[in-house]
Amino acid sequence: LGLAMVKQRALATKPIFDEPALRELFSKHGVKERHLATIWKHVLNNPSCPLEDIPLIPDRLRQPLRDEFAYATSQVVQVDESNLDGTIKLLVRLQDGGEIETVLIRQSADDFPEEWKQANERRWERYTLCISSQVGCRLGCTFCATGTMGLQGNLWSGEILEQLLHARALGKGQISNIVFMGMGEPLENYESVVAAIRGFTDRDRFAMAWRSITVSTVGIVEKMRRMMKELPKVKLAVSLHAPNQELRQEIMPVAKSFKLDSLMQAIDDYSKLEAH
């Protein structure tokens, strides 16, 4: 199962936090990149502000921002909260009608010492956000419900970032970690995932720590190595699911292209990187 190019989904209105799309607009209109921070900071603090009314930006940007971009291009259509452990699942509908899931996982109070919780009151109520990177998935792992959908398309980096916007809007505890463990294989949407990670960690956008982000993969070795080089502070998690090559490729067709020995070598190299 070789890697195939997936055509980017067309969006009539683009996400304002999608850096590649916004940079393309800036280039078209001859606008300096310092205005990126102006736009992002303002819309985060004033989410209901019409984009054409953002202060301190060149006037030639106002109409294109109004016509071509939006604070959010997706919407939450369903929220389910577990009575068992407080996990919250959001069903997000995309602009083109596709649907993805993002999940808030509550960090257990048991993970914190009692004296720390008392001293810090509600600060222990933290969440990990499990986000999607694709609409569906083409890899067909036998244990995965998303794999039965086939791949409908890659998410834009802005659509990935919007999942954090939607989760924050629920007003729950602090979201302290991001895991790419939702729908899709993140490394098959490499460019958008990297752009989204840069958005999560950007001081002018979401200002999360690099080490708070984990990318989970079935083991696409060359993309793992590329991410290790380009984003060395981001954590990698690998879904092995089987102790040997024969069983692994039986339940994960992609394993035929990425043999276990080369995958384990990449994991060893990653471990050495982590140790430094």
C-alpha positions in Angstrom: 0.0 0.0 0.0 2.0 2.9 -1.3 1.4 6.5 -0.3 -0.9 8.3 -2.6 -1.4 12.0 -3.2 -4.8 13.1 -1.9 -6.4 16.1 -3.6 -7.1 18.9 -1.1 -10.7 19.5 -0.4 -12.0 22.8 -1.8 -13.4 25.3 0.7 -15.5 28.3 -0.4 -14.6 30.1 2.9 -11.1 29.4 4.4 -10.2 29.2 8.1 -8.6 32.4 9.4 -6.1 30.3 11.4 -4.9 28.4 8.3 -1.5 29.9 7.9 -0.7 28.7 4.4 -4.0 30.1 3.1 -3.6 33.4 4.9 0.0 33.7 3.6 -1.2 33.1 0.1 -3.7 36.0 0.5 -0.9 38.2 1.9 1.4 37.4 -1.0 -1.4 38.1 -3.5 -2.0 41.6 -2.0 1.6 42.5 -1.1 1.0 42.5 2.6 3.8 42.0 5.2 3.7 38.9 7.4 3.8 40.9 10.6 0.0 41.4 10.1 -0.6 37.7 10.7 -0.1 38.2 14.4 -2.3 41.3 14.4 -5.1 39.3 12.8 -4.8 36.2 15.0 -4.5 38.0 18.3 -7.5 40.2 17.5 -9.8 37.4 16.4 -8.9 35.2 19.4 -9.8 38.0 21.8 -12.8 39.2 19.7 -14.2 36.1 18.0 -17.4 37.9 17.0 -15.6 40.8 15.3 -16.2 40.9 11.5 -12.9 40.2 9.8 -13.1 43.4 7.8 -13.2 45.4 11.0 -9.9 44.1 12.4 -7.9 47.2 13.4 -4.4 48.1 12.3 -4.4 46.0 9.1 -4.0 47.3 5.5 -7.3 48.4 4.0 -6.7 46.3 0.9 -7.0 43.2 3.1 -10.5 44.0 4.4 -12.7 42.9 1.6 -10.7 39.7 0.8 -10.8 38.7 4.5 -14.6 39.3 4.5 -15.2 37.4 1.3 -12.8 34.6 1.6 -12.2 33.8 5.3 -14.1 33.0 8.5 -13.3 32.7 12.2 -14.6 29.1 12.0 -15.6 27.2 8.9 -16.9 24.2 10.8 -19.5 23.8 13.5 -20.3 21.5 16.4 -23.5 19.6 15.7 -23.5 17.2 18.7 -21.9 17.0 22.1 -22.0 13.8 24.2 -20.5 13.7 27.7 -19.8 10.4 29.5 -21.3 10.0 33.0 -18.6 7.5 33.7 -15.4 9.4 33.3 -16.3 12.9 32.0 -15.0 12.3 28.5 -16.7 14.7 26.0 -17.2 13.8 22.3 -17.8 16.5 19.8 -19.2 15.8 16.4 -18.0 18.5 14.0 -19.6 19.2 10.7 -17.2 20.7 8.1 -18.1 23.3 5.5 -18.5 20.7 2.7 -20.8 18.5 4.9 -18.1 16.0 6.0 -18.1 15.1 9.7 -15.2 14.4 12.1 -15.0 13.7 15.8 -12.8 15.4 18.4 -12.8 14.2 22.0 -12.0 15.9 25.3 -10.4 13.4 27.7 -10.5 14.5 31.4 -7.3 13.9 33.3 -8.1 11.9 36.4 -7.9 13.7 39.7 -6.2 10.6 40.9 -3.1 11.6 38.9 -2.5 14.6 41.3 -1.5 14.5 45.0 -4.3 15.6 47.4 -2.2 18.4 48.9 -1.4 19.8 45.4 -5.1 19.7 44.5 -6.1 21.6 47.6 -3.4 24.2 47.1 -4.4 24.7 43.4 -8.1 24.3 43.8 -9.6 23.5 40.3 -6.3 23.7 38.4 -6.1 19.9 38.4 -9.1 19.7 36.1 -7.2 19.4 32.9 -8.0 17.8 29.6 -6.3 16.2 26.7 -7.9 16.9 23.3 -7.9 14.1 20.8 -8.2 15.5 17.3 -8.8 14.3 13.8 -6.5 15.0 10.8 -8.6 13.4 7.9 -12.2 12.8 7.0 -12.1 9.0 7.1 -9.0 7.0 6.4 -7.7 4.8 3.5 -5.5 2.5 5.4 -8.1 -0.1 6.3 -6.8 -1.3 9.6 -9.2 -4.1 10.6 -9.6 -3.0 14.2 -10.5 0.7 13.3 -14.0 2.0 12.6 -12.7 4.9 10.6 -10.8 2.6 8.3 -14.0 1.2 7.0 -15.1 4.7 5.8 -12.4 5.1 3.2 -10.7 8.4 2.8 -13.0 11.3 1.9 -10.3 14.0 2.2 -7.6 15.7 4.2 -8.3 18.4 6.7 -6.9 21.9 6.2 -4.6 23.0 8.9 -7.1 25.6 9.9 -9.8 22.9 10.3 -7.5 21.0 12.6 -6.9 24.1 14.7 -10.7 24.8 14.8 -11.2 21.6 16.8 -9.3 23.3 19.7 -11.5 26.4 19.3 -14.7 24.3 19.5 -13.3 22.4 22.6 -12.3 25.6 24.4 -15.8 27.1 23.7 -17.3 24.4 26.0 -15.8 26.2 28.9 -14.4 23.1 30.6 -11.0 22.9 32.3 -7.7 23.7 30.8 -6.7 21.8 27.7 -3.1 21.0 28.4 -2.4 18.3 25.8 -3.2 17.6 22.1 -3.1 14.1 20.7 -3.5 13.3 17.0 -5.4 10.1 17.6 -8.8 10.9 16.1 -9.9 10.1 12.6 -7.3 9.7 9.9 -3.5 8.9 9.7 -1.8 12.2 10.6 1.3 11.5 8.6 -0.7 11.0 5.4 -1.8 14.6 5.8 1.7 15.7 6.7 1.9 19.3 5.5 -1.4 20.3 7.1 -0.6 18.5 10.4 2.7 20.2 10.6 1.1 23.6 9.9 -1.5 22.9 12.5 1.2 22.0 15.1 3.0 25.2 14.3 -0.4 26.9 14.9 -0.9 25.2 18.3 2.5 26.2 19.5 2.5 29.7 17.9 2.6 32.4 20.6 0.3 34.5 18.5 -2.3 31.8 18.3 -2.7 29.0 20.9 0.7 29.1 22.6 0.8 25.4 23.6 4.1 23.7 24.6 5.7 21.6 21.9 6.0 18.7 24.3 2.3 18.7 25.0 1.6 17.5 21.4 1.7 13.8 20.4 1.3 12.5 16.9 0.1 8.9 16.6 0.9 6.9 13.5 0.6 3.4 12.2 4.2 3.7 11.3 4.9 5.5 8.0 8.6 5.4 8.5 9.9 8.1 6.1 7.3 10.6 7.4 8.2 9.7 11.0 11.9 10.5 10.2 10.9 13.7 8.5 8.9 14.8 11.6 11.7 13.8 13.9 14.0 16.2 11.9 11.5 19.0 11.4 9.7 19.0 14.7 12.0 17.2 17.2 10.1 18.4 20.3 6.8 16.9 19.2 6.1 13.4 20.6 5.5 10.4 18.4 3.4 7.4 19.3 3.3 4.3 17.2 0.5 1.8 16.8 2.2 -1.6 16.7 -0.9 -3.8 17.5 1.1 -7.0 16.8 4.4 -8.6 17.9 5.5 -9.8 14.5 5.5 -8.7 10.8 3.1 -11.5 9.7 0.3 -10.8 12.1 0.8 -7.0 11.8 0.3 -6.9 8.0 -2.7 -9.2 8.4 -4.6 -6.7 10.6 -2.8 -3.5 9.2 -2.4 -3.7 5.4 -0.1 -0.6 5.5 2.4 -2.8 7.3 3.3 -4.5 4.0 4.9 -1.3 2.9 6.6 -0.5 6.2 8.3 -3.5 7.6 8.6 -4.0 11.3 12.4 -4.0 11.3 12.6 -0.6 9.6 9.9 0.7 11.9 11.7 -0.5 15.0 14.9 1.1 13.8 13.1 4.4 13.5 11.6 4.0 17.0 15.1 3.3 18.3 16.4 6.5 16.6 13.5 8.4 18.0 14.3 7.1 21.5 17.9 8.4 21.2 16.5 11.7 20.1 14.3 11.8 23.2 17.2 11.0 25.5 19.1 14.2 24.5 
